[in-house]
Amino acid sequence: MSNSNSLSPPTDALGALYFLPGQYLFKRFENGHEITKGLSSDQISRAFREFRTDSGWISRNLLRYREEPEGNFILSIEPAGMRTILVERDNGEVSEITLPLPTLILLGYKNEFYLWATKSKKVSEKSKLAFAPFPNISGNLNGKICFGSNEVPKVQVENMDAVWKLIFSTPFNRDQANKKCQTHSDDVRELLFELSNLGAKRFPLSELIETDTTIEEMWNRVVERRDYLGF
């Protein structure tokens, strides 16, 4: 009794991988012809280790996500609103304050994260980045967050809530507090305390130091060309 199996690829397929006893067979469809090549298990393994995925531009709090063998990239958004943060005073006392914050943009790679703000009411890849109005963040648009001795989660979609929580629960101190807002250029903590003491309900966007760099441009620099942020 013969056993005949017929495997027909989808009409729009560009190639197919067949699992045969002891080997693999790869078929590529090109200009109406089949090009066949035998592959070893090691070659198959290397091919999948080099596999990359990219979500493209998506909505809600996750703007974009890309998986790579070397480490994942992610873009996340925290909408403008009231937040409670910890800020260390010059005498070492840590104060818990509640104040309005602008929309924040977070980029992560492996277990490193970079933070900016934006004036855009509706965030898209065309939104311009501004310096995040916080201490402990690198200047000159670099935006790298210093988490101190805290353990930082790896870049994965399911870890983003924990990362945002870590940002708001780690005390901000005087380090890199200058040139982060318009009116208190020497120390942005003064602005944060002022907004909390006044009971402000909205963050004054005029305080943000906006750049000409869009979210899309930053993504392309970091992910596509690796020519920014020290990658």
N, C-alpha and C positions, 0 to 999 in steps of 0.2 A: 504494500500500500504506500503510495507516494504522498508526501506532505509538501504542498507548494504554498509558499508565503509570498504575497505580492505587496510590496511597500511602495506606494506612489507618493512622491513629495507634493506639497501644495503647489499650485500653478505659479505662485509668485516667489517660490523658494529660490535662493541663490546658491544653496549648497546643502549637503546632507552628510551626516556621520553615521556609519553603519558599524555595529558591534558584531564581529565575527569571532568564532572560536580561536582564541589566542592572538587576535590582532584587531585593528580598527581600519576601516576603509573610509576615506573622505572623498566625496564627489562634489565637484563644483560645476555649476551650469553656466556656460558662457557662450553667447551667440548661437544658441541652439545646440551646442555640443556639450558632452559630458567629459570632464577631465578628472581622472581617477588617480588617487595617491594613497598608498598604504602608510599608516602612522603607528608609531609605538605608543605604549602607555605613558612613557616619559614625555613625548611630544604633546600628547593630549593634556597632560598635567600642566605643562608650561603654558599652553594656550589658555587654559582657564585661569591660571594665576595672573595672567596679563589682562583678564577681562575687566572692562570698565562699564559702569552704568551712570547715567545722568538723568535726573528727573525732569530737566527743563524748568521753565519758570512756572511755579504753582502758586496757590493762594493761601490765605489764612496765615497763621503764625510761622509756617515753614515756607520760605520763599523758594529755596532750591536745595537739592541734595545730590551729591555725586560720590559714588563708591570707586575707589581705586586700590590696587594692591598695596601701594605705599602708605595709604591712609585716606580717610574719608574727608570730604568737604561738606560744609553745611552753611546755609544762610537762614537766619531766623529773625523774626520781628517781635518786638514787645510794644504794643500800642501805647500811645500817650495816655497817662492817667495818674491817679494818686498811688504812691508807693511808700512803703516804710523801709528806710535804710539805716545803716549804722555809720556814724561819722566820728572820727577821733579828733578831739580838740588838742590844742598845743600843750596842754598840761597832762595829756595822756588819758583823760576821761573820754569814754566812748558814749556818745549820745544816740539814742534812737529817735529819729525824726520822721515825720510824715509830710510829704510835699508832692506837688505835681511834677512829673517828669515828661520830657518830650518822647516822641516815638524813637525807639532804639533799634539799631541794626547790628546783629551779631554774626560774625563769620568765624567758623571753626575749622581747624585742620589738625588731624590726629588728636592731641589733647591740649592744643593751644587755641586761644580765642581772642578775637579782635572786635572792639566795640566802637560804634559811631552813633550819631543821632541824625535825624532828617527833619526838615521843615515840612515835607510833603504831607498833605492831609490824606491822600490816597497813595500808598506806597506801591511803586512798581520798579522795574529794572532801570527806569529812566530817572528815578528820584536822586537828587544830589545828596552827597554825604556831608555831614558837619561833624566837628569834633564832639565827642561825648562829653557832657559837662560834669566830669568826675575827676578826682585825683586817681593815682595808681594806674593810669593808662598812658601809654607812650604818645608823644606829640607828633607833629609833622605828618598827620594823617595816618601814621602807622597803626595806632589804635590798639596795640597789644595790651591785654589785661594782665596785671600782676595780681595773682591770687595769694601771694605770700607762701606759707607752708602748707596750704590746703591742698588736698588731693583733688585733681580735676578729672572729671569723667571723660572718656574717649568720645570722639565725635560719632554719635549714632542718634537717629531720630528719637529713640525712646529715652535718651539721656538729656534732652534739651530742657525739660522742666527743672531737672536737678541743676543744670548749669545756670539757668536764670536765677534760681533760688540762691545759689552760691554767690552770684554777683551782688545780690541785694542783702545777703546776710554776712558778707565779709566786710569788716569795718574799713572805710576809706580814711586814709591818713594824709599827711601833708605831702608825701612823695608825689612828684609830677603834678602838683596842683595848679601850676601856673599856665597861662595862655589857654584856658579851657572855656572862657566865656568873655563877653564884651566888657562888662562893667567892673568885674573883680578879676582883672587879668593876673594879679599876683597870687591869688588863692581862691579857687572856685568854691571852696568850702564856705566862704562868706556868703556867696549867693545861695547855696543850699540851706544854710541856717536862716537867712533872710526870708526865703520863700516859706519855710516852715513857720517862722515866728509871725509872719503876716497872715497866715492862713490862706495863702494863695490857692486857687482852684485850678489854674492852668499855668503851664510853664511858659514864660515869655519867650517866644521864638526869636525875638530880636536879640536875645542873649547868645544865641548859637553862632559859632564861627563856621559859616558855610564854605564849602569848597566847590570847585567846578567839576569834581569827579563824581560820576554817577555810580550807582550800585553795580550796574552791568559792566562798566569800565573796570571797577575794582575786581569784580569776579574774573574778568578776562585776564587782567594782569596777574592775579594770584594763581588761578587754576590753569589757564591755558598757556601762559608764558612763564610762570614761576619767577617773574622779575620784580616782585615786590614783597614787602614784609619779611625779607630775609630768607625766603624759601630757596 
